[in-house]
Amino acid sequence: MTTKLTLTVEKDIIESAKVYAKQNGRSLSALIENYLKALVQKADTDEDFSPKVKELMGSIKLPKDFDYKKELTEAISKKYAK
């Protein structure tokens, strides 16, 4: 269930965020919702995400068992195996 939320944000921030959302094929509401989800999600204590991954959290949907470190290691190995 969705509900309406009123926020007070500086005008230039809103305009920049709208441009960003449009460039990424997302709505401003979806960006804010995903940000808030990421913000309040419980930190998985046995995972230590890099700052870049933390920044991107909520932007894409991945399986709960997705191991980004393993995927990154494999991708780097493939790149340098050539």
Backbone as XML, in Angstrom:
<?xml version="1.0"?>
<chain id="A" units="angstrom">
  <residue number="1" name="MET">
    <atom name="N" x="0.837" y="-1.171" z="0.000"/>
    <atom name="CA" x="0.000" y="0.000" z="0.000"/>
    <atom name="C" x="0.887" y="1.241" z="0.000"/>
  </residue>
  <residue number="2" name="THR">
    <atom name="N" x="0.594" y="2.166" z="-0.870"/>
    <atom name="CA" x="1.350" y="3.416" z="-0.898"/>
    <atom name="C" x="0.534" y="4.514" z="-0.243"/>
  </residue>
  <residue number="3" name="THR">
    <atom name="N" x="1.224" y="5.509" z="0.227"/>
    <atom name="CA" x="0.571" y="6.663" z="0.835"/>
    <atom name="C" x="1.338" y="7.912" z="0.439"/>
  </residue>
  <residue number="4" name="LYS">
    <atom name="N" x="0.666" y="9.016" z="0.409"/>
    <atom name="CA" x="1.271" y="10.274" z="-0.006"/>
    <atom name="C" x="2.121" y="10.850" z="1.127"/>
  </residue>
  <residue number="5" name="LEU">
    <atom name="N" x="3.256" y="11.443" z="0.745"/>
    <atom name="CA" x="4.182" y="12.044" z="1.694"/>
    <atom name="C" x="4.566" y="13.424" z="1.173"/>
  </residue>
  <residue number="6" name="THR">
    <atom name="N" x="4.527" y="14.405" z="2.023"/>
    <atom name="CA" x="4.931" y="15.756" z="1.645"/>
    <atom name="C" x="6.287" y="16.042" z="2.275"/>
  </residue>
  <residue number="7" name="LEU">
    <atom name="N" x="7.232" y="16.472" z="1.447"/>
    <atom name="CA" x="8.570" y="16.791" z="1.914"/>
    <atom name="C" x="8.910" y="18.227" z="1.583"/>
  </residue>
  <residue number="8" name="THR">
    <atom name="N" x="9.747" y="18.818" z="2.376"/>
    <atom name="CA" x="10.264" y="20.150" z="2.091"/>
    <atom name="C" x="11.752" y="19.996" z="1.774"/>
  </residue>
  <residue number="9" name="VAL">
    <atom name="N" x="12.093" y="20.309" z="0.511"/>
    <atom name="CA" x="13.461" y="20.140" z="0.030"/>
    <atom name="C" x="13.824" y="21.363" z="-0.802"/>
  </residue>
  <residue number="10" name="GLU">
    <atom name="N" x="15.086" y="21.741" z="-0.787"/>
    <atom name="CA" x="15.523" y="22.891" z="-1.574"/>
    <atom name="C" x="15.179" y="22.673" z="-3.048"/>
  </residue>
  <residue number="11" name="LYS">
    <atom name="N" x="14.718" y="23.737" z="-3.696"/>
    <atom name="CA" x="14.249" y="23.658" z="-5.072"/>
    <atom name="C" x="15.305" y="23.110" z="-6.029"/>
  </residue>
  <residue number="12" name="ASP">
    <atom name="N" x="16.554" y="23.557" z="-5.904"/>
    <atom name="CA" x="17.596" y="23.086" z="-6.821"/>
    <atom name="C" x="17.886" y="21.598" z="-6.652"/>
  </residue>
  <residue number="13" name="ILE">
    <atom name="N" x="17.737" y="21.109" z="-5.439"/>
    <atom name="CA" x="17.923" y="19.671" z="-5.193"/>
    <atom name="C" x="16.805" y="18.886" z="-5.883"/>
  </residue>
  <residue number="14" name="ILE">
    <atom name="N" x="15.594" y="19.358" z="-5.769"/>
    <atom name="CA" x="14.451" y="18.690" z="-6.410"/>
    <atom name="C" x="14.641" y="18.653" z="-7.918"/>
  </residue>
  <residue number="15" name="GLU">
    <atom name="N" x="15.013" y="19.776" z="-8.500"/>
    <atom name="CA" x="15.191" y="19.831" z="-9.959"/>
    <atom name="C" x="16.308" y="18.887" z="-10.412"/>
  </residue>
  <residue number="16" name="SER">
    <atom name="N" x="17.419" y="18.886" z="-9.694"/>
    <atom name="CA" x="18.514" y="17.980" z="-10.034"/>
    <atom name="C" x="18.085" y="16.520" z="-9.895"/>
  </residue>
  <residue number="17" name="ALA">
    <atom name="N" x="17.343" y="16.221" z="-8.848"/>
    <atom name="CA" x="16.877" y="14.855" z="-8.626"/>
    <atom name="C" x="15.900" y="14.423" z="-9.717"/>
  </residue>
  <residue number="18" name="LYS">
    <atom name="N" x="15.051" y="15.323" z="-10.173"/>
    <atom name="CA" x="14.117" y="15.002" z="-11.260"/>
    <atom name="C" x="14.880" y="14.675" z="-12.543"/>
  </residue>
  <residue number="19" name="VAL">
    <atom name="N" x="15.901" y="15.458" z="-12.835"/>
    <atom name="CA" x="16.719" y="15.209" z="-14.021"/>
    <atom name="C" x="17.397" y="13.848" z="-13.902"/>
  </residue>
  <residue number="20" name="TYR">
    <atom name="N" x="17.972" y="13.580" z="-12.734"/>
    <atom name="CA" x="18.638" y="12.300" z="-12.496"/>
    <atom name="C" x="17.652" y="11.140" z="-12.666"/>
  </residue>
  <residue number="21" name="ALA">
    <atom name="N" x="16.491" y="11.266" z="-12.080"/>
    <atom name="CA" x="15.479" y="10.211" z="-12.167"/>
    <atom name="C" x="15.087" y="9.962" z="-13.622"/>
  </residue>
  <residue number="22" name="LYS">
    <atom name="N" x="14.857" y="11.028" z="-14.368"/>
    <atom name="CA" x="14.467" y="10.885" z="-15.770"/>
    <atom name="C" x="15.571" y="10.220" z="-16.584"/>
  </residue>
  <residue number="23" name="GLN">
    <atom name="N" x="16.803" y="10.611" z="-16.359"/>
    <atom name="CA" x="17.937" y="10.030" z="-17.083"/>
    <atom name="C" x="18.079" y="8.533" z="-16.796"/>
  </residue>
  <residue number="24" name="ASN">
    <atom name="N" x="17.619" y="8.117" z="-15.631"/>
    <atom name="CA" x="17.746" y="6.723" z="-15.228"/>
    <atom name="C" x="16.436" y="5.947" z="-15.353"/>
  </residue>
  <residue number="25" name="GLY">
    <atom name="N" x="15.451" y="6.547" z="-16.008"/>
    <atom name="CA" x="14.190" y="5.867" z="-16.254"/>
    <atom name="C" x="13.426" y="5.521" z="-14.984"/>
  </residue>
  <residue number="26" name="ARG">
    <atom name="N" x="13.532" y="6.353" z="-13.984"/>
    <atom name="CA" x="12.875" y="6.117" z="-12.694"/>
    <atom name="C" x="12.058" y="7.339" z="-12.339"/>
  </residue>
  <residue number="27" name="SER">
    <atom name="N" x="11.122" y="7.155" z="-11.450"/>
    <atom name="CA" x="10.391" y="8.303" z="-10.937"/>
    <atom name="C" x="11.111" y="8.824" z="-9.697"/>
  </residue>
  <residue number="28" name="LEU">
    <atom name="N" x="10.881" y="10.073" z="-9.388"/>
    <atom name="CA" x="11.484" y="10.652" z="-8.194"/>
    <atom name="C" x="10.971" y="9.914" z="-6.959"/>
  </residue>
  <residue number="29" name="SER">
    <atom name="N" x="9.696" y="9.559" z="-6.966"/>
    <atom name="CA" x="9.125" y="8.804" z="-5.842"/>
    <atom name="C" x="9.840" y="7.473" z="-5.657"/>
  </residue>
  <residue number="30" name="ALA">
    <atom name="N" x="10.117" y="6.768" z="-6.761"/>
    <atom name="CA" x="10.803" y="5.476" z="-6.671"/>
    <atom name="C" x="12.208" y="5.657" z="-6.111"/>
  </residue>
  <residue number="31" name="LEU">
    <atom name="N" x="12.917" y="6.709" z="-6.544"/>
    <atom name="CA" x="14.262" y="6.958" z="-6.021"/>
    <atom name="C" x="14.233" y="7.184" z="-4.515"/>
  </residue>
  <residue number="32" name="ILE">
    <atom name="N" x="13.307" y="8.007" z="-4.077"/>
    <atom name="CA" x="13.218" y="8.322" z="-2.650"/>
    <atom name="C" x="12.802" y="7.092" z="-1.858"/>
  </residue>
  <residue number="33" name="GLU">
    <atom name="N" x="11.841" y="6.339" z="-2.381"/>
    <atom name="CA" x="11.400" y="5.127" z="-1.695"/>
    <atom name="C" x="12.552" y="4.140" z="-1.547"/>
  </residue>
  <residue number="34" name="ASN">
    <atom name="N" x="13.304" y="3.926" z="-2.617"/>
    <atom name="CA" x="14.430" y="2.994" z="-2.553"/>
    <atom name="C" x="15.514" y="3.486" z="-1.609"/>
  </residue>
  <residue number="35" name="TYR">
    <atom name="N" x="15.745" y="4.783" z="-1.591"/>
    <atom name="CA" x="16.721" y="5.337" z="-0.657"/>
    <atom name="C" x="16.291" y="5.085" z="0.785"/>
  </residue>
  <residue number="36" name="LEU">
    <atom name="N" x="15.022" y="5.350" z="1.069"/>
    <atom name="CA" x="14.522" y="5.144" z="2.425"/>
    <atom name="C" x="14.572" y="3.666" z="2.819"/>
  </residue>
  <residue number="37" name="LYS">
    <atom name="N" x="14.259" y="2.778" z="1.877"/>
    <atom name="CA" x="14.351" y="1.340" z="2.153"/>
    <atom name="C" x="15.782" y="0.973" z="2.526"/>
  </residue>
  <residue number="38" name="ALA">
    <atom name="N" x="16.735" y="1.455" z="1.748"/>
    <atom name="CA" x="18.145" y="1.152" z="2.011"/>
    <atom name="C" x="18.583" y="1.729" z="3.351"/>
  </residue>
  <residue number="39" name="LEU">
    <atom name="N" x="18.070" y="2.891" z="3.671"/>
    <atom name="CA" x="18.450" y="3.566" z="4.897"/>
    <atom name="C" x="17.994" y="2.803" z="6.138"/>
  </residue>
  <residue number="40" name="VAL">
    <atom name="N" x="16.805" y="2.251" z="6.087"/>
    <atom name="CA" x="16.254" y="1.597" z="7.277"/>
    <atom name="C" x="16.470" y="0.090" z="7.304"/>
  </residue>
  <residue number="41" name="GLN">
    <atom name="N" x="17.005" y="-0.479" z="6.222"/>
    <atom name="CA" x="17.281" y="-1.913" z="6.189"/>
    <atom name="C" x="18.262" y="-2.285" z="7.279"/>
  </residue>
  <residue number="42" name="LYS">
    <atom name="N" x="18.021" y="-3.416" z="7.869"/>
    <atom name="CA" x="18.977" y="-3.904" z="8.867"/>
    <atom name="C" x="20.309" y="-4.176" z="8.190"/>
  </residue>
  <residue number="43" name="ALA">
    <atom name="N" x="21.363" y="-3.750" z="8.828"/>
    <atom name="CA" x="22.698" y="-4.032" z="8.299"/>
    <atom name="C" x="22.984" y="-5.509" z="8.539"/>
  </residue>
  <residue number="44" name="ASP">
    <atom name="N" x="23.414" y="-6.169" z="7.495"/>
    <atom name="CA" x="23.770" y="-7.582" z="7.613"/>
    <atom name="C" x="25.150" y="-7.647" z="8.256"/>
  </residue>
  <residue number="45" name="THR">
    <atom name="N" x="25.198" y="-8.068" z="9.501"/>
    <atom name="CA" x="26.434" y="-7.975" z="10.289"/>
    <atom name="C" x="27.589" y="-8.805" z="9.742"/>
  </residue>
  <residue number="46" name="ASP">
    <atom name="N" x="27.294" y="-9.857" z="8.981"/>
    <atom name="CA" x="28.402" y="-10.655" z="8.463"/>
    <atom name="C" x="28.822" y="-10.215" z="7.067"/>
  </residue>
  <residue number="47" name="GLU">
    <atom name="N" x="28.257" y="-9.160" z="6.541"/>
    <atom name="CA" x="28.646" y="-8.616" z="5.239"/>
    <atom name="C" x="29.286" y="-7.251" z="5.454"/>
  </residue>
  <residue number="48" name="ASP">
    <atom name="N" x="30.384" y="-7.010" z="4.800"/>
    <atom name="CA" x="31.026" y="-5.704" z="4.869"/>
    <atom name="C" x="31.049" y="-5.134" z="3.464"/>
  </residue>
  <residue number="49" name="PHE">
    <atom name="N" x="30.021" y="-4.344" z="3.131"/>
    <atom name="CA" x="29.904" y="-3.777" z="1.788"/>
    <atom name="C" x="30.817" y="-2.568" z="1.643"/>
  </residue>
  <residue number="50" name="SER">
    <atom name="N" x="31.334" y="-2.401" z="0.435"/>
    <atom name="CA" x="32.152" y="-1.225" z="0.155"/>
    <atom name="C" x="31.248" y="0.005" z="0.143"/>
  </residue>
  <residue number="51" name="PRO">
    <atom name="N" x="31.814" y="1.192" z="0.335"/>
    <atom name="CA" x="31.002" y="2.407" z="0.310"/>
    <atom name="C" x="30.229" y="2.572" z="-0.998"/>
  </residue>
  <residue number="52" name="LYS">
    <atom name="N" x="30.821" y="2.186" z="-2.127"/>
    <atom name="CA" x="30.148" y="2.316" z="-3.419"/>
    <atom name="C" x="28.924" y="1.398" z="-3.484"/>
  </residue>
  <residue number="53" name="VAL">
    <atom name="N" x="29.054" y="0.169" z="-2.997"/>
    <atom name="CA" x="27.929" y="-0.764" z="-2.992"/>
    <atom name="C" x="26.839" y="-0.247" z="-2.060"/>
  </residue>
  <residue number="54" name="LYS">
    <atom name="N" x="27.230" y="0.274" z="-0.903"/>
    <atom name="CA" x="26.244" y="0.836" z="0.024"/>
    <atom name="C" x="25.479" y="1.978" z="-0.634"/>
  </residue>
  <residue number="55" name="GLU">
    <atom name="N" x="26.191" y="2.796" z="-1.403"/>
    <atom name="CA" x="25.570" y="3.931" z="-2.094"/>
    <atom name="C" x="24.536" y="3.451" z="-3.112"/>
  </residue>
  <residue number="56" name="LEU">
    <atom name="N" x="24.805" y="2.322" z="-3.743"/>
    <atom name="CA" x="23.922" y="1.798" z="-4.784"/>
    <atom name="C" x="22.790" y="0.928" z="-4.243"/>
  </residue>
  <residue number="57" name="MET">
    <atom name="N" x="22.852" y="0.577" z="-2.979"/>
    <atom name="CA" x="21.828" y="-0.298" z="-2.411"/>
    <atom name="C" x="20.442" y="0.302" z="-2.607"/>
  </residue>
  <residue number="58" name="GLY">
    <atom name="N" x="19.532" y="-0.537" z="-3.025"/>
    <atom name="CA" x="18.170" y="-0.090" z="-3.278"/>
    <atom name="C" x="17.944" y="0.303" z="-4.720"/>
  </residue>
  <residue number="59" name="SER">
    <atom name="N" x="19.018" y="0.463" z="-5.483"/>
    <atom name="CA" x="18.890" y="0.862" z="-6.882"/>
    <atom name="C" x="18.501" y="-0.301" z="-7.782"/>
  </residue>
  <residue number="60" name="ILE">
    <atom name="N" x="18.927" y="-1.490" z="-7.416"/>
    <atom name="CA" x="18.611" y="-2.676" z="-8.215"/>
    <atom name="C" x="18.139" y="-3.784" z="-7.286"/>
  </residue>
  <residue number="61" name="LYS">
    <atom name="N" x="17.423" y="-4.736" z="-7.858"/>
    <atom name="CA" x="16.941" y="-5.874" z="-7.091"/>
    <atom name="C" x="17.825" y="-7.079" z="-7.388"/>
  </residue>
  <residue number="62" name="LEU">
    <atom name="N" x="18.407" y="-7.664" z="-6.363"/>
    <atom name="CA" x="19.252" y="-8.845" z="-6.492"/>
    <atom name="C" x="18.721" y="-9.925" z="-5.552"/>
  </residue>
  <residue number="63" name="PRO">
    <atom name="N" x="19.006" y="-11.181" z="-5.874"/>
    <atom name="CA" x="18.600" y="-12.251" z="-4.965"/>
    <atom name="C" x="19.241" y="-12.063" z="-3.596"/>
  </residue>
  <residue number="64" name="LYS">
    <atom name="N" x="18.561" y="-12.499" z="-2.552"/>
    <atom name="CA" x="19.092" y="-12.341" z="-1.192"/>
    <atom name="C" x="20.429" y="-13.054" z="-1.003"/>
  </residue>
  <residue number="65" name="ASP">
    <atom name="N" x="20.658" y="-14.133" z="-1.759"/>
    <atom name="CA" x="21.902" y="-14.883" z="-1.609"/>
    <atom name="C" x="23.001" y="-14.400" z="-2.561"/>
  </residue>
  <residue number="66" name="PHE">
    <atom name="N" x="22.814" y="-13.243" z="-3.187"/>
    <atom name="CA" x="23.804" y="-12.702" z="-4.117"/>
    <atom name="C" x="25.075" y="-12.344" z="-3.361"/>
  </residue>
  <residue number="67" name="ASP">
    <atom name="N" x="26.200" y="-12.842" z="-3.829"/>
    <atom name="CA" x="27.501" y="-12.603" z="-3.204"/>
    <atom name="C" x="28.299" y="-11.674" z="-4.117"/>
  </residue>
  <residue number="68" name="TYR">
    <atom name="N" x="28.225" y="-10.382" z="-3.854"/>
    <atom name="CA" x="28.870" y="-9.422" z="-4.748"/>
    <atom name="C" x="30.387" y="-9.577" z="-4.750"/>
  </residue>
  <residue number="69" name="LYS">
    <atom name="N" x="30.966" y="-9.953" z="-3.634"/>
    <atom name="CA" x="32.418" y="-10.123" z="-3.581"/>
    <atom name="C" x="32.851" y="-11.267" z="-4.499"/>
  </residue>
  <residue number="70" name="LYS">
    <atom name="N" x="32.093" y="-12.358" z="-4.471"/>
    <atom name="CA" x="32.391" y="-13.497" z="-5.339"/>
    <atom name="C" x="32.259" y="-13.094" z="-6.805"/>
  </residue>
  <residue number="71" name="GLU">
    <atom name="N" x="31.166" y="-12.397" z="-7.138"/>
    <atom name="CA" x="30.935" y="-11.966" z="-8.516"/>
    <atom name="C" x="32.026" y="-11.013" z="-8.978"/>
  </residue>
  <residue number="72" name="LEU">
    <atom name="N" x="32.425" y="-10.095" z="-8.119"/>
    <atom name="CA" x="33.472" y="-9.138" z="-8.459"/>
    <atom name="C" x="34.800" y="-9.855" z="-8.690"/>
  </residue>
  <residue number="73" name="THR">
    <atom name="N" x="35.117" y="-10.792" z="-7.817"/>
    <atom name="CA" x="36.357" y="-11.562" z="-7.967"/>
    <atom name="C" x="36.371" y="-12.329" z="-9.285"/>
  </residue>
  <residue number="74" name="GLU">
    <atom name="N" x="35.244" y="-12.976" z="-9.613"/>
    <atom name="CA" x="35.151" y="-13.728" z="-10.868"/>
    <atom name="C" x="35.281" y="-12.805" z="-12.073"/>
  </residue>
  <residue number="75" name="ALA">
    <atom name="N" x="34.646" y="-11.650" z="-12.013"/>
    <atom name="CA" x="34.703" y="-10.708" z="-13.140"/>
    <atom name="C" x="36.131" y="-10.212" z="-13.358"/>
  </residue>
  <residue number="76" name="ILE">
    <atom name="N" x="36.816" y="-9.915" z="-12.262"/>
    <atom name="CA" x="38.207" y="-9.447" z="-12.373"/>
    <atom name="C" x="39.095" y="-10.563" z="-12.908"/>
  </residue>
  <residue number="77" name="SER">
    <atom name="N" x="38.872" y="-11.775" z="-12.428"/>
    <atom name="CA" x="39.659" y="-12.930" z="-12.908"/>
    <atom name="C" x="39.471" y="-13.120" z="-14.408"/>
  </residue>
  <residue number="78" name="LYS">
    <atom name="N" x="38.241" y="-13.020" z="-14.866"/>
    <atom name="CA" x="37.956" y="-13.191" z="-16.309"/>
    <atom name="C" x="38.623" y="-12.084" z="-17.124"/>
  </residue>
  <residue number="79" name="LYS">
    <atom name="N" x="38.589" y="-10.872" z="-16.596"/>
    <atom name="CA" x="39.164" y="-9.735" z="-17.314"/>
    <atom name="C" x="40.661" y="-9.925" z="-17.523"/>
  </residue>
  <residue number="80" name="TYR">
    <atom name="N" x="41.354" y="-10.392" z="-16.489"/>
    <atom name="CA" x="42.803" y="-10.523" z="-16.580"/>
    <atom name="C" x="43.249" y="-11.875" z="-17.110"/>
  </residue>
  <residue number="81" name="ALA">
    <atom name="N" x="42.314" y="-12.788" z="-17.338"/>
    <atom name="CA" x="42.651" y="-14.103" z="-17.885"/>
    <atom name="C" x="42.857" y="-14.029" z="-19.389"/>
  </residue>
  <residue number="82" name="LYS">
    <atom name="N" x="42.374" y="-12.969" z="-19.992"/>
    <atom name="CA" x="42.470" y="-12.817" z="-21.460"/>
    <atom name="C" x="43.862" y="-12.477" z="-21.896"/>
  </residue>
</chain>
